């Protein structure tokens, strides 16, 4: 999990001091978490996820996407699809994307034919 925490911080373009401050920590304590010297508490996981819109499942497991994209899903079906997608392994996500692309391609061909 500490590698994913490092990844989040880098994507956000924050140094350890700024990231630590954003979740109410001192840089030295945060550094020990990121390097795996001390564990990340459940409280800090929740705080990181809510502050930076990080998907908790991704942070804990590496499955899904790094950040929530709440504004993408408009309907309950879209929200359900995103929820399901985030719980899949990377391999299964790729399979689902491939199937979705094939369905779109087939649908577009059908529309062109009339």
C-alpha positions in Angstrom: 0.0 0.0 0.0 2.9 2.4 0.7 3.9 2.2 -3.0 0.4 3.3 -4.0 0.5 6.1 -1.5 3.7 7.3 -3.1 2.1 7.0 -6.5 -0.9 9.2 -5.4 1.4 11.8 -4.0 3.4 11.9 -7.2 0.3 12.2 -9.4 -0.9 15.0 -7.3 2.6 16.7 -7.7 3.0 17.1 -4.0 6.1 16.7 -1.9 5.9 14.8 1.4 5.6 17.9 3.5 2.6 19.3 1.5 0.9 15.9 1.3 1.4 15.3 5.0 0.0 18.7 5.9 -3.0 18.1 3.7 -4.0 15.2 6.0 -2.9 16.8 9.2 0.4 15.0 9.7 4.0 15.9 10.1 6.3 15.1 7.2 8.5 12.8 9.2 5.6 10.6 10.3 4.2 10.6 6.8 7.6 9.6 5.4 7.7 6.6 7.8 4.3 5.5 6.4 5.3 5.9 2.8 8.6 3.9 3.3 6.7 1.2 5.2 8.4 1.7 8.6 5.0 2.3 10.2 1.6 1.1 9.0 -1.1 3.4 7.6 -4.0 3.5 10.0 -7.6 3.1 8.9 -8.3 6.6 10.0 -5.5 8.0 7.8 -6.7 5.8 4.8 -10.2 7.4 5.2 -8.7 10.9 5.4 -6.4 10.4 2.4 -9.3 9.1 0.3 -11.8 11.8 1.3 -9.3 14.6 1.0 -7.8 13.6 -2.3 -10.7 11.6 -3.8 -8.7 8.4 -3.9 -10.6 5.2 -4.3 -10.1 3.3 -1.0 -10.3 -0.1 -2.7 -7.5 0.9 -5.1 -5.4 2.3 -2.3 -5.8 -0.9 -0.2 -5.6 -3.5 -3.1 -4.4 -1.8 -6.3 -7.6 -2.9 -8.0 -9.6 -0.3 -9.9 -8.7 3.3 -10.5 -6.7 5.6 -8.4 -9.2 8.4 -8.2 -13.0 8.5 -8.0 -14.6 10.2 -10.9 -18.0 10.9 -9.4 -19.0 13.4 -12.0 -18.8 10.8 -14.8 -21.6 8.6 -13.7 -25.0 10.3 -14.2 -27.5 7.4 -14.1 -27.8 4.6 -11.6 -26.8 2.1 -14.3 -23.6 4.1 -15.0 -22.8 4.2 -11.3 -23.4 0.5 -11.0 -21.1 -0.2 -14.0 -18.3 2.0 -12.4 -18.8 0.3 -9.1 -18.5 -3.2 -10.7 -15.5 -2.1 -12.8 -13.6 -0.8 -9.8 -13.9 -4.1 -8.0 -12.5 -6.2 -10.9 -8.9 -7.2 -11.2 -6.8 -5.4 -13.8 -7.0 -8.4 -16.1 -10.8 -8.5 -15.9 -11.0 -4.8 -16.4 -9.1 -5.1 -19.6 -11.4 -8.0 -20.7 -14.5 -5.9 -20.0 -13.1 -2.9 -21.9 -12.3 -5.1 -24.9 -15.8 -6.5 -24.9 -17.3 -3.0 -24.6 -15.2 -1.8 -27.5 -16.4 -4.8 -29.6 -20.0 -4.0 -28.7 -19.6 -0.4 -29.7 -18.0 -1.3 -33.0 -20.7 -3.8 -33.8 -23.4 -1.3 -32.9 -21.8 1.4 -35.1 -21.5 -1.0 -38.1 -25.2 -1.9 -37.7 -26.2 1.8 -37.6 -24.3 2.4 -40.9 -26.0 -0.4 -42.6 -29.4 1.0 -41.8 
